[in-house]
Amino acid sequence: MPRKKKSETEKVKEGNVESTVGSSKEVKEEKMSAAKIEELKKRIEEKAKELEFKVKIKEDINLDDVERPKEELLVSLEEYVKSGIHLGTKVITEQMRPYVYKRRADGLAVFNTSIIDKKLRLLASMLSKYSPESIIVTGKREASWKALKAFSKATGIRVFTKKYPAGIITNPNLEEFFEPKLTFVVDPWLDKNPISDALIVNIPIVALCDTNNLLSNADLIVPCNNKSNKSIGLIFWILAKQYNKMRKIETTIPPLSEFTGE
């Protein structure tokens, strides 16, 4: 049979259908293009963040910020700087000024790493004169909790994180009462209660002190960044190694990552 000719109306309908199909394809292609653009944007943003992070790391371990020591250190200068142990705050108390090397362009104080190292040696030597049962270490700041737990695990020294039990060394009526011979605090400002108790029973007090700390009542201080888990972790890792070495305690020291939590 001969093909029936399409009417003008049918042609218009078909044209409309084709036009609609074509439009749908274009819309889909546009959506796909938009999705690809969005995906590309995300990738670029991720790369930018990664690059920014790498740049920040390089800035944080910029050795131009620190005074180069002349003597051998307990760990490398790079290790100290990487932990941020040398970075103080923008506030410098009069008592902490002698330990500051300079201010950075952003206003942060920078500690003298040689002094930090010497003070850590002195502290390790002082701690080694006492048995693990004779020392308590307290750290109310959360950034110190993992370091203190790892330190206790490595040395057997008693530590108190979070809340210090009031009267534990001053009230004989308490079941947990004991008599330490030295108190070690992570931050004199936050750890005021153990310092007060130590003063009551008249035992030595040692402390980690940042540029904004006051030094009253401390027998020995280590100038350092006492607010960062990396800095505090490195300090207690060094002290654990030195303490066990000086007291000839044969035990495996956990890796640095266990002290810093990273």
ZADO-1210 file (C-alpha; in nm, 4 decimals, padded with zeros to 6 digits):
<atoms>
<atom x="00.0000" y="00.0000" z="00.0000" code="MET" pos="1"/>
<atom x="00.1233" y="00.3485" z="-00.0773" code="PRO" pos="2"/>
<atom x="00.2373" y="00.5439" z="00.2307" code="ARG" pos="3"/>
<atom x="-00.0117" y="00.7895" z="00.3538" code="LYS" pos="4"/>
<atom x="00.1059" y="01.1431" z="00.3416" code="LYS" pos="5"/>
<atom x="00.1305" y="01.3110" z="00.6791" code="LYS" pos="6"/>
<atom x="-00.0903" y="01.6022" z="00.7408" code="SER" pos="7"/>
<atom x="00.0533" y="01.9385" z="00.8370" code="GLU" pos="8"/>
<atom x="-00.0850" y="01.8911" z="01.1882" code="THR" pos="9"/>
<atom x="00.1015" y="01.5593" z="01.2294" code="GLU" pos="10"/>
<atom x="00.4215" y="01.7168" z="01.0992" code="LYS" pos="11"/>
<atom x="00.3912" y="01.9955" z="01.3518" code="VAL" pos="12"/>
<atom x="00.3321" y="01.7416" z="01.6323" code="LYS" pos="13"/>
<atom x="00.6379" y="01.5382" z="01.5285" code="GLU" pos="14"/>
<atom x="00.8407" y="01.8542" z="01.5094" code="GLY" pos="15"/>
<atom x="00.7309" y="01.9438" z="01.8579" code="ASN" pos="16"/>
<atom x="00.8241" y="01.5951" z="01.9858" code="VAL" pos="17"/>
<atom x="01.1666" y="01.6127" z="01.8238" code="GLU" pos="18"/>
<atom x="01.2123" y="01.9600" z="01.9648" code="SER" pos="19"/>
<atom x="01.1130" y="01.8360" z="02.3112" code="THR" pos="20"/>
<atom x="01.3506" y="01.5372" z="02.2880" code="VAL" pos="21"/>
<atom x="01.6263" y="01.7679" z="02.1702" code="GLY" pos="22"/>
<atom x="01.5576" y="02.0056" z="02.4555" code="SER" pos="23"/>
<atom x="01.5625" y="01.7181" z="02.7061" code="SER" pos="24"/>
<atom x="01.9003" y="01.6065" z="02.5767" code="LYS" pos="25"/>
<atom x="02.0341" y="01.9575" z="02.6025" code="GLU" pos="26"/>
<atom x="01.9020" y="01.9909" z="02.9586" code="VAL" pos="27"/>
<atom x="02.0627" y="01.6585" z="03.0543" code="LYS" pos="28"/>
<atom x="02.3901" y="01.7629" z="02.8953" code="GLU" pos="29"/>
<atom x="02.3749" y="02.0931" z="03.0801" code="GLU" pos="30"/>
<atom x="02.3067" y="01.9109" z="03.4082" code="LYS" pos="31"/>
<atom x="02.5973" y="01.6760" z="03.3411" code="MET" pos="32"/>
<atom x="02.8215" y="01.9695" z="03.2611" code="SER" pos="33"/>
<atom x="02.7126" y="02.1467" z="03.5791" code="ALA" pos="34"/>
<atom x="02.7815" y="01.8299" z="03.7820" code="ALA" pos="35"/>
<atom x="03.1259" y="01.7965" z="03.6245" code="LYS" pos="36"/>
<atom x="03.2024" y="02.1606" z="03.6969" code="ILE" pos="37"/>
<atom x="03.0904" y="02.1137" z="04.0583" code="GLU" pos="38"/>
<atom x="03.3056" y="01.8012" z="04.0925" code="GLU" pos="39"/>
<atom x="03.6018" y="01.9872" z="03.9423" code="LEU" pos="40"/>
<atom x="03.5472" y="02.2730" z="04.1869" code="LYS" pos="41"/>
<atom x="03.5532" y="02.0292" z="04.4801" code="LYS" pos="42"/>
<atom x="03.8764" y="01.8736" z="04.3558" code="ARG" pos="43"/>
<atom x="04.0374" y="02.2155" z="04.3184" code="ILE" pos="44"/>
<atom x="03.9215" y="02.3134" z="04.6689" code="GLU" pos="45"/>
<atom x="04.0621" y="01.9896" z="04.8132" code="GLU" pos="46"/>
<atom x="04.3955" y="02.0478" z="04.6375" code="LYS" pos="47"/>
<atom x="04.4003" y="02.4058" z="04.7625" code="ALA" pos="48"/>
<atom x="04.3373" y="02.2905" z="05.1213" code="LYS" pos="49"/>
<atom x="04.6096" y="02.0257" z="05.0903" code="GLU" pos="50"/>
<atom x="04.8546" y="02.2841" z="04.9582" code="LEU" pos="51"/>
<atom x="04.7565" y="02.5295" z="05.2326" code="GLU" pos="52"/>
<atom x="04.8185" y="02.2590" z="05.4934" code="PHE" pos="53"/>
<atom x="05.1628" y="02.1805" z="05.3497" code="LYS" pos="54"/>
<atom x="05.2535" y="02.5486" z="05.3467" code="VAL" pos="55"/>
<atom x="05.1391" y="02.5826" z="05.7084" code="LYS" pos="56"/>
<atom x="05.3502" y="02.2854" z="05.8125" code="ILE" pos="57"/>
<atom x="05.6528" y="02.4431" z="05.6454" code="LYS" pos="58"/>
<atom x="05.5826" y="02.7698" z="05.8226" code="GLU" pos="59"/>
<atom x="05.5447" y="02.5943" z="06.1572" code="ASP" pos="60"/>
<atom x="05.8827" y="02.4234" z="06.1237" code="ILE" pos="61"/>
<atom x="06.0616" y="02.7311" z="05.9988" code="ASN" pos="62"/>
<atom x="06.4013" y="02.7124" z="06.1674" code="LEU" pos="63"/>
<atom x="06.4558" y="03.0836" z="06.1072" code="ASP" pos="64"/>
<atom x="06.2209" y="03.1453" z="06.4014" code="ASP" pos="65"/>
<atom x="06.4486" y="02.9761" z="06.6539" code="VAL" pos="66"/>
<atom x="06.7954" y="03.0315" z="06.7884" code="GLU" pos="67"/>
<atom x="07.0279" y="02.7541" z="06.6798" code="ARG" pos="68"/>
<atom x="07.1830" y="02.5813" z="06.9833" code="PRO" pos="69"/>
<atom x="07.5563" y="02.5244" z="07.0030" code="LYS" pos="70"/>
<atom x="07.5385" y="02.2059" z="07.2090" code="GLU" pos="71"/>
<atom x="07.3825" y="01.8660" z="07.1406" code="GLU" pos="72"/>
<atom x="07.0116" y="01.8476" z="07.2230" code="LEU" pos="73"/>
<atom x="06.8016" y="01.5704" z="07.3728" code="LEU" pos="74"/>
<atom x="06.6192" y="01.5518" z="07.0379" code="VAL" pos="75"/>
<atom x="06.6916" y="01.7281" z="06.7102" code="SER" pos="76"/>
<atom x="06.6122" y="02.0968" z="06.6732" code="LEU" pos="77"/>
<atom x="06.3716" y="02.0001" z="06.3933" code="GLU" pos="78"/>
<atom x="06.1850" y="01.7685" z="06.6341" code="GLU" pos="79"/>
<atom x="06.1508" y="02.0456" z="06.8893" code="TYR" pos="80"/>
<atom x="06.0278" y="02.2957" z="06.6319" code="VAL" pos="81"/>
<atom x="05.7891" y="02.0465" z="06.4702" code="LYS" pos="82"/>
<atom x="05.6177" y="01.9939" z="06.8059" code="SER" pos="83"/>
<atom x="05.5712" y="02.3685" z="06.8575" code="GLY" pos="84"/>
<atom x="05.7419" y="02.3444" z="07.1964" code="ILE" pos="85"/>
<atom x="05.9099" y="02.6815" z="07.1321" code="HIS" pos="86"/>
<atom x="05.5883" y="02.8757" z="07.0623" code="LEU" pos="87"/>
<atom x="05.4516" y="03.0827" z="07.3490" code="GLY" pos="88"/>
<atom x="05.1563" y="03.3202" z="07.3627" code="THR" pos="89"/>
<atom x="05.1228" y="03.6893" z="07.2810" code="LYS" pos="90"/>
<atom x="05.1355" y="03.7646" z="07.6539" code="VAL" pos="91"/>
<atom x="05.4744" y="03.7600" z="07.8247" code="ILE" pos="92"/>
<atom x="05.4902" y="03.7918" z="08.2039" code="THR" pos="93"/>
<atom x="05.7900" y="03.9637" z="08.3559" code="GLU" pos="94"/>
<atom x="05.9062" y="03.6364" z="08.5107" code="GLN" pos="95"/>
<atom x="05.8991" y="03.4517" z="08.1765" code="MET" pos="96"/>
<atom x="06.0737" y="03.7234" z="07.9759" code="ARG" pos="97"/>
<atom x="06.4289" y="03.5855" z="08.0323" code="PRO" pos="98"/>
<atom x="06.3321" y="03.2631" z="07.8531" code="TYR" pos="99"/>
<atom x="06.1990" y="03.4350" z="07.5398" code="VAL" pos="100"/>
<atom x="06.4220" y="03.4557" z="07.2334" code="TYR" pos="101"/>
<atom x="06.2046" y="03.6914" z="07.0256" code="LYS" pos="102"/>
<atom x="05.8563" y="03.7741" z="06.9000" code="ARG" pos="103"/>
<atom x="05.7292" y="03.6533" z="06.5629" code="ARG" pos="104"/>
<atom x="05.5653" y="03.8871" z="06.3130" code="ALA" pos="105"/>
<atom x="05.2231" y="03.7649" z="06.4326" code="ASP" pos="106"/>
<atom x="05.3065" y="03.8643" z="06.7910" code="GLY" pos="107"/>
<atom x="05.3665" y="03.5153" z="06.9315" code="LEU" pos="108"/>
<atom x="05.6623" y="03.4829" z="07.1661" code="ALA" pos="109"/>
<atom x="05.9341" y="03.2319" z="07.0759" code="VAL" pos="110"/>
<atom x="06.1213" y="03.0460" z="07.3497" code="PHE" pos="111"/>
<atom x="06.4935" y="02.9833" z="07.3407" code="ASN" pos="112"/>
<atom x="06.5174" y="02.6118" z="07.2544" code="THR" pos="113"/>
<atom x="06.8593" y="02.5754" z="07.4213" code="SER" pos="114"/>
<atom x="06.7079" y="02.6858" z="07.7524" code="ILE" pos="115"/>
<atom x="06.4138" y="02.4470" z="07.7067" code="ILE" pos="116"/>
<atom x="06.6582" y="02.1605" z="07.6509" code="ASP" pos="117"/>
<atom x="06.8723" y="02.2526" z="07.9532" code="LYS" pos="118"/>
<atom x="06.5666" y="02.2813" z="08.1755" code="LYS" pos="119"/>
<atom x="06.4386" y="01.9425" z="08.0586" code="LEU" pos="120"/>
<atom x="06.7755" y="01.7894" z="08.1502" code="ARG" pos="121"/>
<atom x="06.7571" y="01.9499" z="08.4942" code="LEU" pos="122"/>
<atom x="06.4002" y="01.8301" z="08.5447" code="LEU" pos="123"/>
<atom x="06.4843" y="01.4727" z="08.4363" code="ALA" pos="124"/>
<atom x="06.7779" y="01.4715" z="08.6784" code="SER" pos="125"/>
<atom x="06.5596" y="01.6069" z="08.9595" code="MET" pos="126"/>
<atom x="06.2831" y="01.3517" z="08.8964" code="LEU" pos="127"/>
<atom x="06.5357" y="01.0674" z="08.8897" code="SER" pos="128"/>
<atom x="06.6185" y="01.1363" z="09.2557" code="LYS" pos="129"/>
<atom x="06.2688" y="01.0185" z="09.3484" code="TYR" pos="130"/>
<atom x="06.1072" y="00.6769" z="09.3175" code="SER" pos="131"/>
<atom x="05.7916" y="00.6491" z="09.1031" code="PRO" pos="132"/>
<atom x="05.5805" y="00.6208" z="09.4196" code="GLU" pos="133"/>
<atom x="05.7147" y="00.9542" z="09.5478" code="SER" pos="134"/>
<atom x="05.6023" y="01.1691" z="09.2526" code="ILE" pos="135"/>
<atom x="05.2635" y="01.2918" z="09.1379" code="ILE" pos="136"/>
<atom x="05.1956" y="01.4624" z="08.8057" code="VAL" pos="137"/>
<atom x="04.8768" y="01.6581" z="08.7429" code="THR" pos="138"/>
<atom x="04.7287" y="01.7941" z="08.4227" code="GLY" pos="139"/>
<atom x="04.3837" y="01.9482" z="08.4109" code="LYS" pos="140"/>
<atom x="04.4244" y="02.0580" z="08.0482" code="ARG" pos="141"/>
<atom x="04.2867" y="01.7977" z="07.8065" code="GLU" pos="142"/>
<atom x="04.5841" y="01.8364" z="07.5722" code="ALA" pos="143"/>
<atom x="04.8001" y="01.6707" z="07.8400" code="SER" pos="144"/>
<atom x="04.5893" y="01.3656" z="07.9226" code="TRP" pos="145"/>
<atom x="04.7296" y="01.1201" z="07.6693" code="LYS" pos="146"/>
<atom x="05.0870" y="01.2276" z="07.7436" code="ALA" pos="147"/>
<atom x="05.0387" y="01.1800" z="08.1178" code="LEU" pos="148"/>
<atom x="04.8802" y="00.8371" z="08.0783" code="LYS" pos="149"/>
<atom x="05.1636" y="00.7216" z="07.8508" code="ALA" pos="150"/>
<atom x="05.4177" y="00.8680" z="08.0944" code="PHE" pos="151"/>
<atom x="05.2615" y="00.6799" z="08.3853" code="SER" pos="152"/>
<atom x="05.2562" y="00.3587" z="08.1817" code="LYS" pos="153"/>
<atom x="05.6264" y="00.3962" z="08.0993" code="ALA" pos="154"/>
<atom x="05.7542" y="00.5030" z="08.4426" code="THR" pos="155"/>
<atom x="05.5013" y="00.3886" z="08.7030" code="GLY" pos="156"/>
<atom x="05.4630" y="00.7477" z="08.8280" code="ILE" pos="157"/>
<atom x="05.1142" y="00.8362" z="08.9491" code="ARG" pos="158"/>
<atom x="04.9290" y="01.0924" z="08.7377" code="VAL" pos="159"/>
<atom x="04.6019" y="01.2795" z="08.7747" code="PHE" pos="160"/>
<atom x="04.4175" y="01.4000" z="08.4658" code="THR" pos="161"/>
<atom x="04.0917" y="01.5954" z="08.4461" code="LYS" pos="162"/>
<atom x="04.0133" y="01.6570" z="08.8147" code="LYS" pos="163"/>
<atom x="04.2689" y="01.6481" z="09.0941" code="TYR" pos="164"/>
<atom x="04.1266" y="01.4848" z="09.4128" code="PRO" pos="165"/>
<atom x="04.1349" y="01.7648" z="09.6718" code="ALA" pos="166"/>
<atom x="04.3133" y="01.6743" z="09.9949" code="GLY" pos="167"/>
<atom x="04.4575" y="01.3488" z="09.8619" code="ILE" pos="168"/>
<atom x="04.8033" y="01.4433" z="09.9957" code="ILE" pos="169"/>
<atom x="04.6920" y="01.6606" z="10.2911" code="THR" pos="170"/>
<atom x="04.4049" y="01.4719" z="10.4549" code="ASN" pos="171"/>
<atom x="04.5093" y="01.1439" z="10.6259" code="PRO" pos="172"/>
<atom x="04.1440" y="01.0575" z="10.6790" code="ASN" pos="173"/>
<atom x="04.0897" y="01.0018" z="10.3073" code="LEU" pos="174"/>
<atom x="04.1069" y="00.6420" z="10.1908" code="GLU" pos="175"/>
<atom x="04.3194" y="00.7446" z="09.8896" code="GLU" pos="176"/>
<atom x="04.5606" y="00.9518" z="10.1021" code="PHE" pos="177"/>
<atom x="04.9314" y="00.9133" z="10.0285" code="PHE" pos="178"/>
<atom x="05.2467" y="01.1151" z="10.0862" code="GLU" pos="179"/>
<atom x="05.4427" y="01.2055" z="09.7733" code="PRO" pos="180"/>
<atom x="05.7729" y="01.3907" z="09.7908" code="LYS" pos="181"/>
<atom x="05.7363" y="01.5984" z="09.4731" code="LEU" pos="182"/>
<atom x="05.4508" y="01.7537" z="09.2741" code="THR" pos="183"/>
<atom x="05.4793" y="01.8143" z="08.8989" code="PHE" pos="184"/>
<atom x="05.2117" y="02.0269" z="08.7247" code="VAL" pos="185"/>
<atom x="05.1488" y="02.0851" z="08.3543" code="VAL" pos="186"/>
<atom x="05.0107" y="02.4380" z="08.4012" code="ASP" pos="187"/>
<atom x="05.0412" y="02.6404" z="08.7259" code="PRO" pos="188"/>
<atom x="04.7261" y="02.8353" z="08.6378" code="TRP" pos="189"/>
<atom x="04.4957" y="02.5380" z="08.5840" code="LEU" pos="190"/>
<atom x="04.6651" y="02.3124" z="08.8384" code="ASP" pos="191"/>
<atom x="04.6364" y="02.5521" z="09.1322" code="LYS" pos="192"/>
<atom x="04.4878" y="02.2934" z="09.3731" code="ASN" pos="193"/>
<atom x="04.7786" y="02.0454" z="09.3638" code="PRO" pos="194"/>
<atom x="05.0180" y="02.3390" z="09.4058" code="ILE" pos="195"/>
<atom x="04.8235" y="02.4559" z="09.7131" code="SER" pos="196"/>
<atom x="04.8375" y="02.1056" z="09.8613" code="ASP" pos="197"/>
<atom x="05.2104" y="02.0778" z="09.7884" code="ALA" pos="198"/>
<atom x="05.2688" y="02.4069" z="09.9703" code="LEU" pos="199"/>
<atom x="05.0735" y="02.2807" z="10.2721" code="ILE" pos="200"/>
<atom x="05.2845" y="01.9649" z="10.3047" code="VAL" pos="201"/>
<atom x="05.6000" y="02.1517" z="10.2030" code="ASN" pos="202"/>
<atom x="05.7218" y="01.9409" z="09.9097" code="ILE" pos="203"/>
<atom x="05.9020" y="02.0632" z="09.5946" code="PRO" pos="204"/>
<atom x="05.6935" y="02.1849" z="09.2998" code="ILE" pos="205"/>
<atom x="05.8018" y="02.1648" z="08.9369" code="VAL" pos="206"/>
<atom x="05.5994" y="02.3058" z="08.6482" code="ALA" pos="207"/>
<atom x="05.5756" y="02.3505" z="08.2735" code="LEU" pos="208"/>
<atom x="05.5339" y="02.7243" z="08.2153" code="CYS" pos="209"/>
<atom x="05.4209" y="02.9169" z="07.9080" code="ASP" pos="210"/>
<atom x="05.4974" y="03.2840" z="07.8470" code="THR" pos="211"/>
<atom x="05.1745" y="03.3896" z="08.0207" code="ASN" pos="212"/>
<atom x="05.2394" y="03.1928" z="08.3423" code="ASN" pos="213"/>
<atom x="05.3507" y="03.3274" z="08.6796" code="LEU" pos="214"/>
<atom x="05.6316" y="03.1409" z="08.8515" code="LEU" pos="215"/>
<atom x="05.5562" y="03.1935" z="09.2196" code="SER" pos="216"/>
<atom x="05.5938" y="02.8812" z="09.4362" code="ASN" pos="217"/>
<atom x="05.7688" y="02.6697" z="09.1694" code="ALA" pos="218"/>
<atom x="06.1095" y="02.5236" z="09.2609" code="ASP" pos="219"/>
<atom x="06.1919" y="02.4440" z="08.8981" code="LEU" pos="220"/>
<atom x="06.0180" y="02.5385" z="08.5763" code="ILE" pos="221"/>
<atom x="06.0514" y="02.4313" z="08.2141" code="VAL" pos="222"/>
<atom x="05.9658" y="02.7178" z="07.9766" code="PRO" pos="223"/>
<atom x="05.7599" y="02.5708" z="07.6941" code="CYS" pos="224"/>
<atom x="05.4313" y="02.5581" z="07.5093" code="ASN" pos="225"/>
<atom x="05.2124" y="02.3874" z="07.7729" code="ASN" pos="226"/>
<atom x="04.8907" y="02.4095" z="07.5694" code="LYS" pos="227"/>
<atom x="04.9606" y="02.1793" z="07.2735" code="SER" pos="228"/>
<atom x="04.9309" y="01.8000" z="07.2765" code="ASN" pos="229"/>
<atom x="05.2348" y="01.7746" z="07.0458" code="LYS" pos="230"/>
<atom x="05.4532" y="01.9877" z="07.2699" code="SER" pos="231"/>
<atom x="05.3386" y="01.8268" z="07.5968" code="ILE" pos="232"/>
<atom x="05.3631" y="01.4819" z="07.4396" code="GLY" pos="233"/>
<atom x="05.7235" y="01.5380" z="07.3307" code="LEU" pos="234"/>
<atom x="05.8174" y="01.6704" z="07.6771" code="ILE" pos="235"/>
<atom x="05.6805" y="01.3674" z="07.8624" code="PHE" pos="236"/>
<atom x="05.8251" y="01.1272" z="07.6049" code="TRP" pos="237"/>
<atom x="06.1710" y="01.2783" z="07.6628" code="ILE" pos="238"/>
<atom x="06.1248" y="01.2746" z="08.0414" code="LEU" pos="239"/>
<atom x="06.0089" y="00.9116" z="08.0388" code="ALA" pos="240"/>
<atom x="06.3201" y="00.8065" z="07.8444" code="LYS" pos="241"/>
<atom x="06.5550" y="01.0097" z="08.0637" code="GLN" pos="242"/>
<atom x="06.3905" y="00.9048" z="08.3917" code="TYR" pos="243"/>
<atom x="06.4061" y="00.5342" z="08.3112" code="ASN" pos="244"/>
<atom x="06.7619" y="00.5660" z="08.1838" code="LYS" pos="245"/>
<atom x="06.8827" y="00.7473" z="08.4974" code="MET" pos="246"/>
<atom x="06.7038" y="00.5093" z="08.7346" code="ARG" pos="247"/>
<atom x="06.8056" y="00.2065" z="08.5273" code="LYS" pos="248"/>
<atom x="06.4449" y="00.0986" z="08.4774" code="ILE" pos="249"/>
<atom x="06.4315" y="-00.1518" z="08.1933" code="GLU" pos="250"/>
<atom x="06.0984" y="-00.1032" z="08.0233" code="THR" pos="251"/>
<atom x="05.9863" y="-00.0260" z="07.6702" code="THR" pos="252"/>
<atom x="05.8945" y="00.3369" z="07.6200" code="ILE" pos="253"/>
<atom x="05.5764" y="00.3752" z="07.4090" code="PRO" pos="254"/>
<atom x="05.6238" y="00.5536" z="07.0738" code="PRO" pos="255"/>
<atom x="05.5975" y="00.9317" z="07.0623" code="LEU" pos="256"/>
<atom x="05.2605" y="00.9016" z="06.8892" code="SER" pos="257"/>
<atom x="05.1139" y="00.7447" z="07.2044" code="GLU" pos="258"/>
<atom x="05.2215" y="01.0523" z="07.4020" code="PHE" pos="259"/>
<atom x="05.0902" y="01.3051" z="07.1503" code="THR" pos="260"/>
<atom x="04.7817" y="01.1117" z="07.0445" code="GLY" pos="261"/>
<atom x="04.8717" y="01.1527" z="06.6755" code="GLU" pos="262"/>
</atoms>
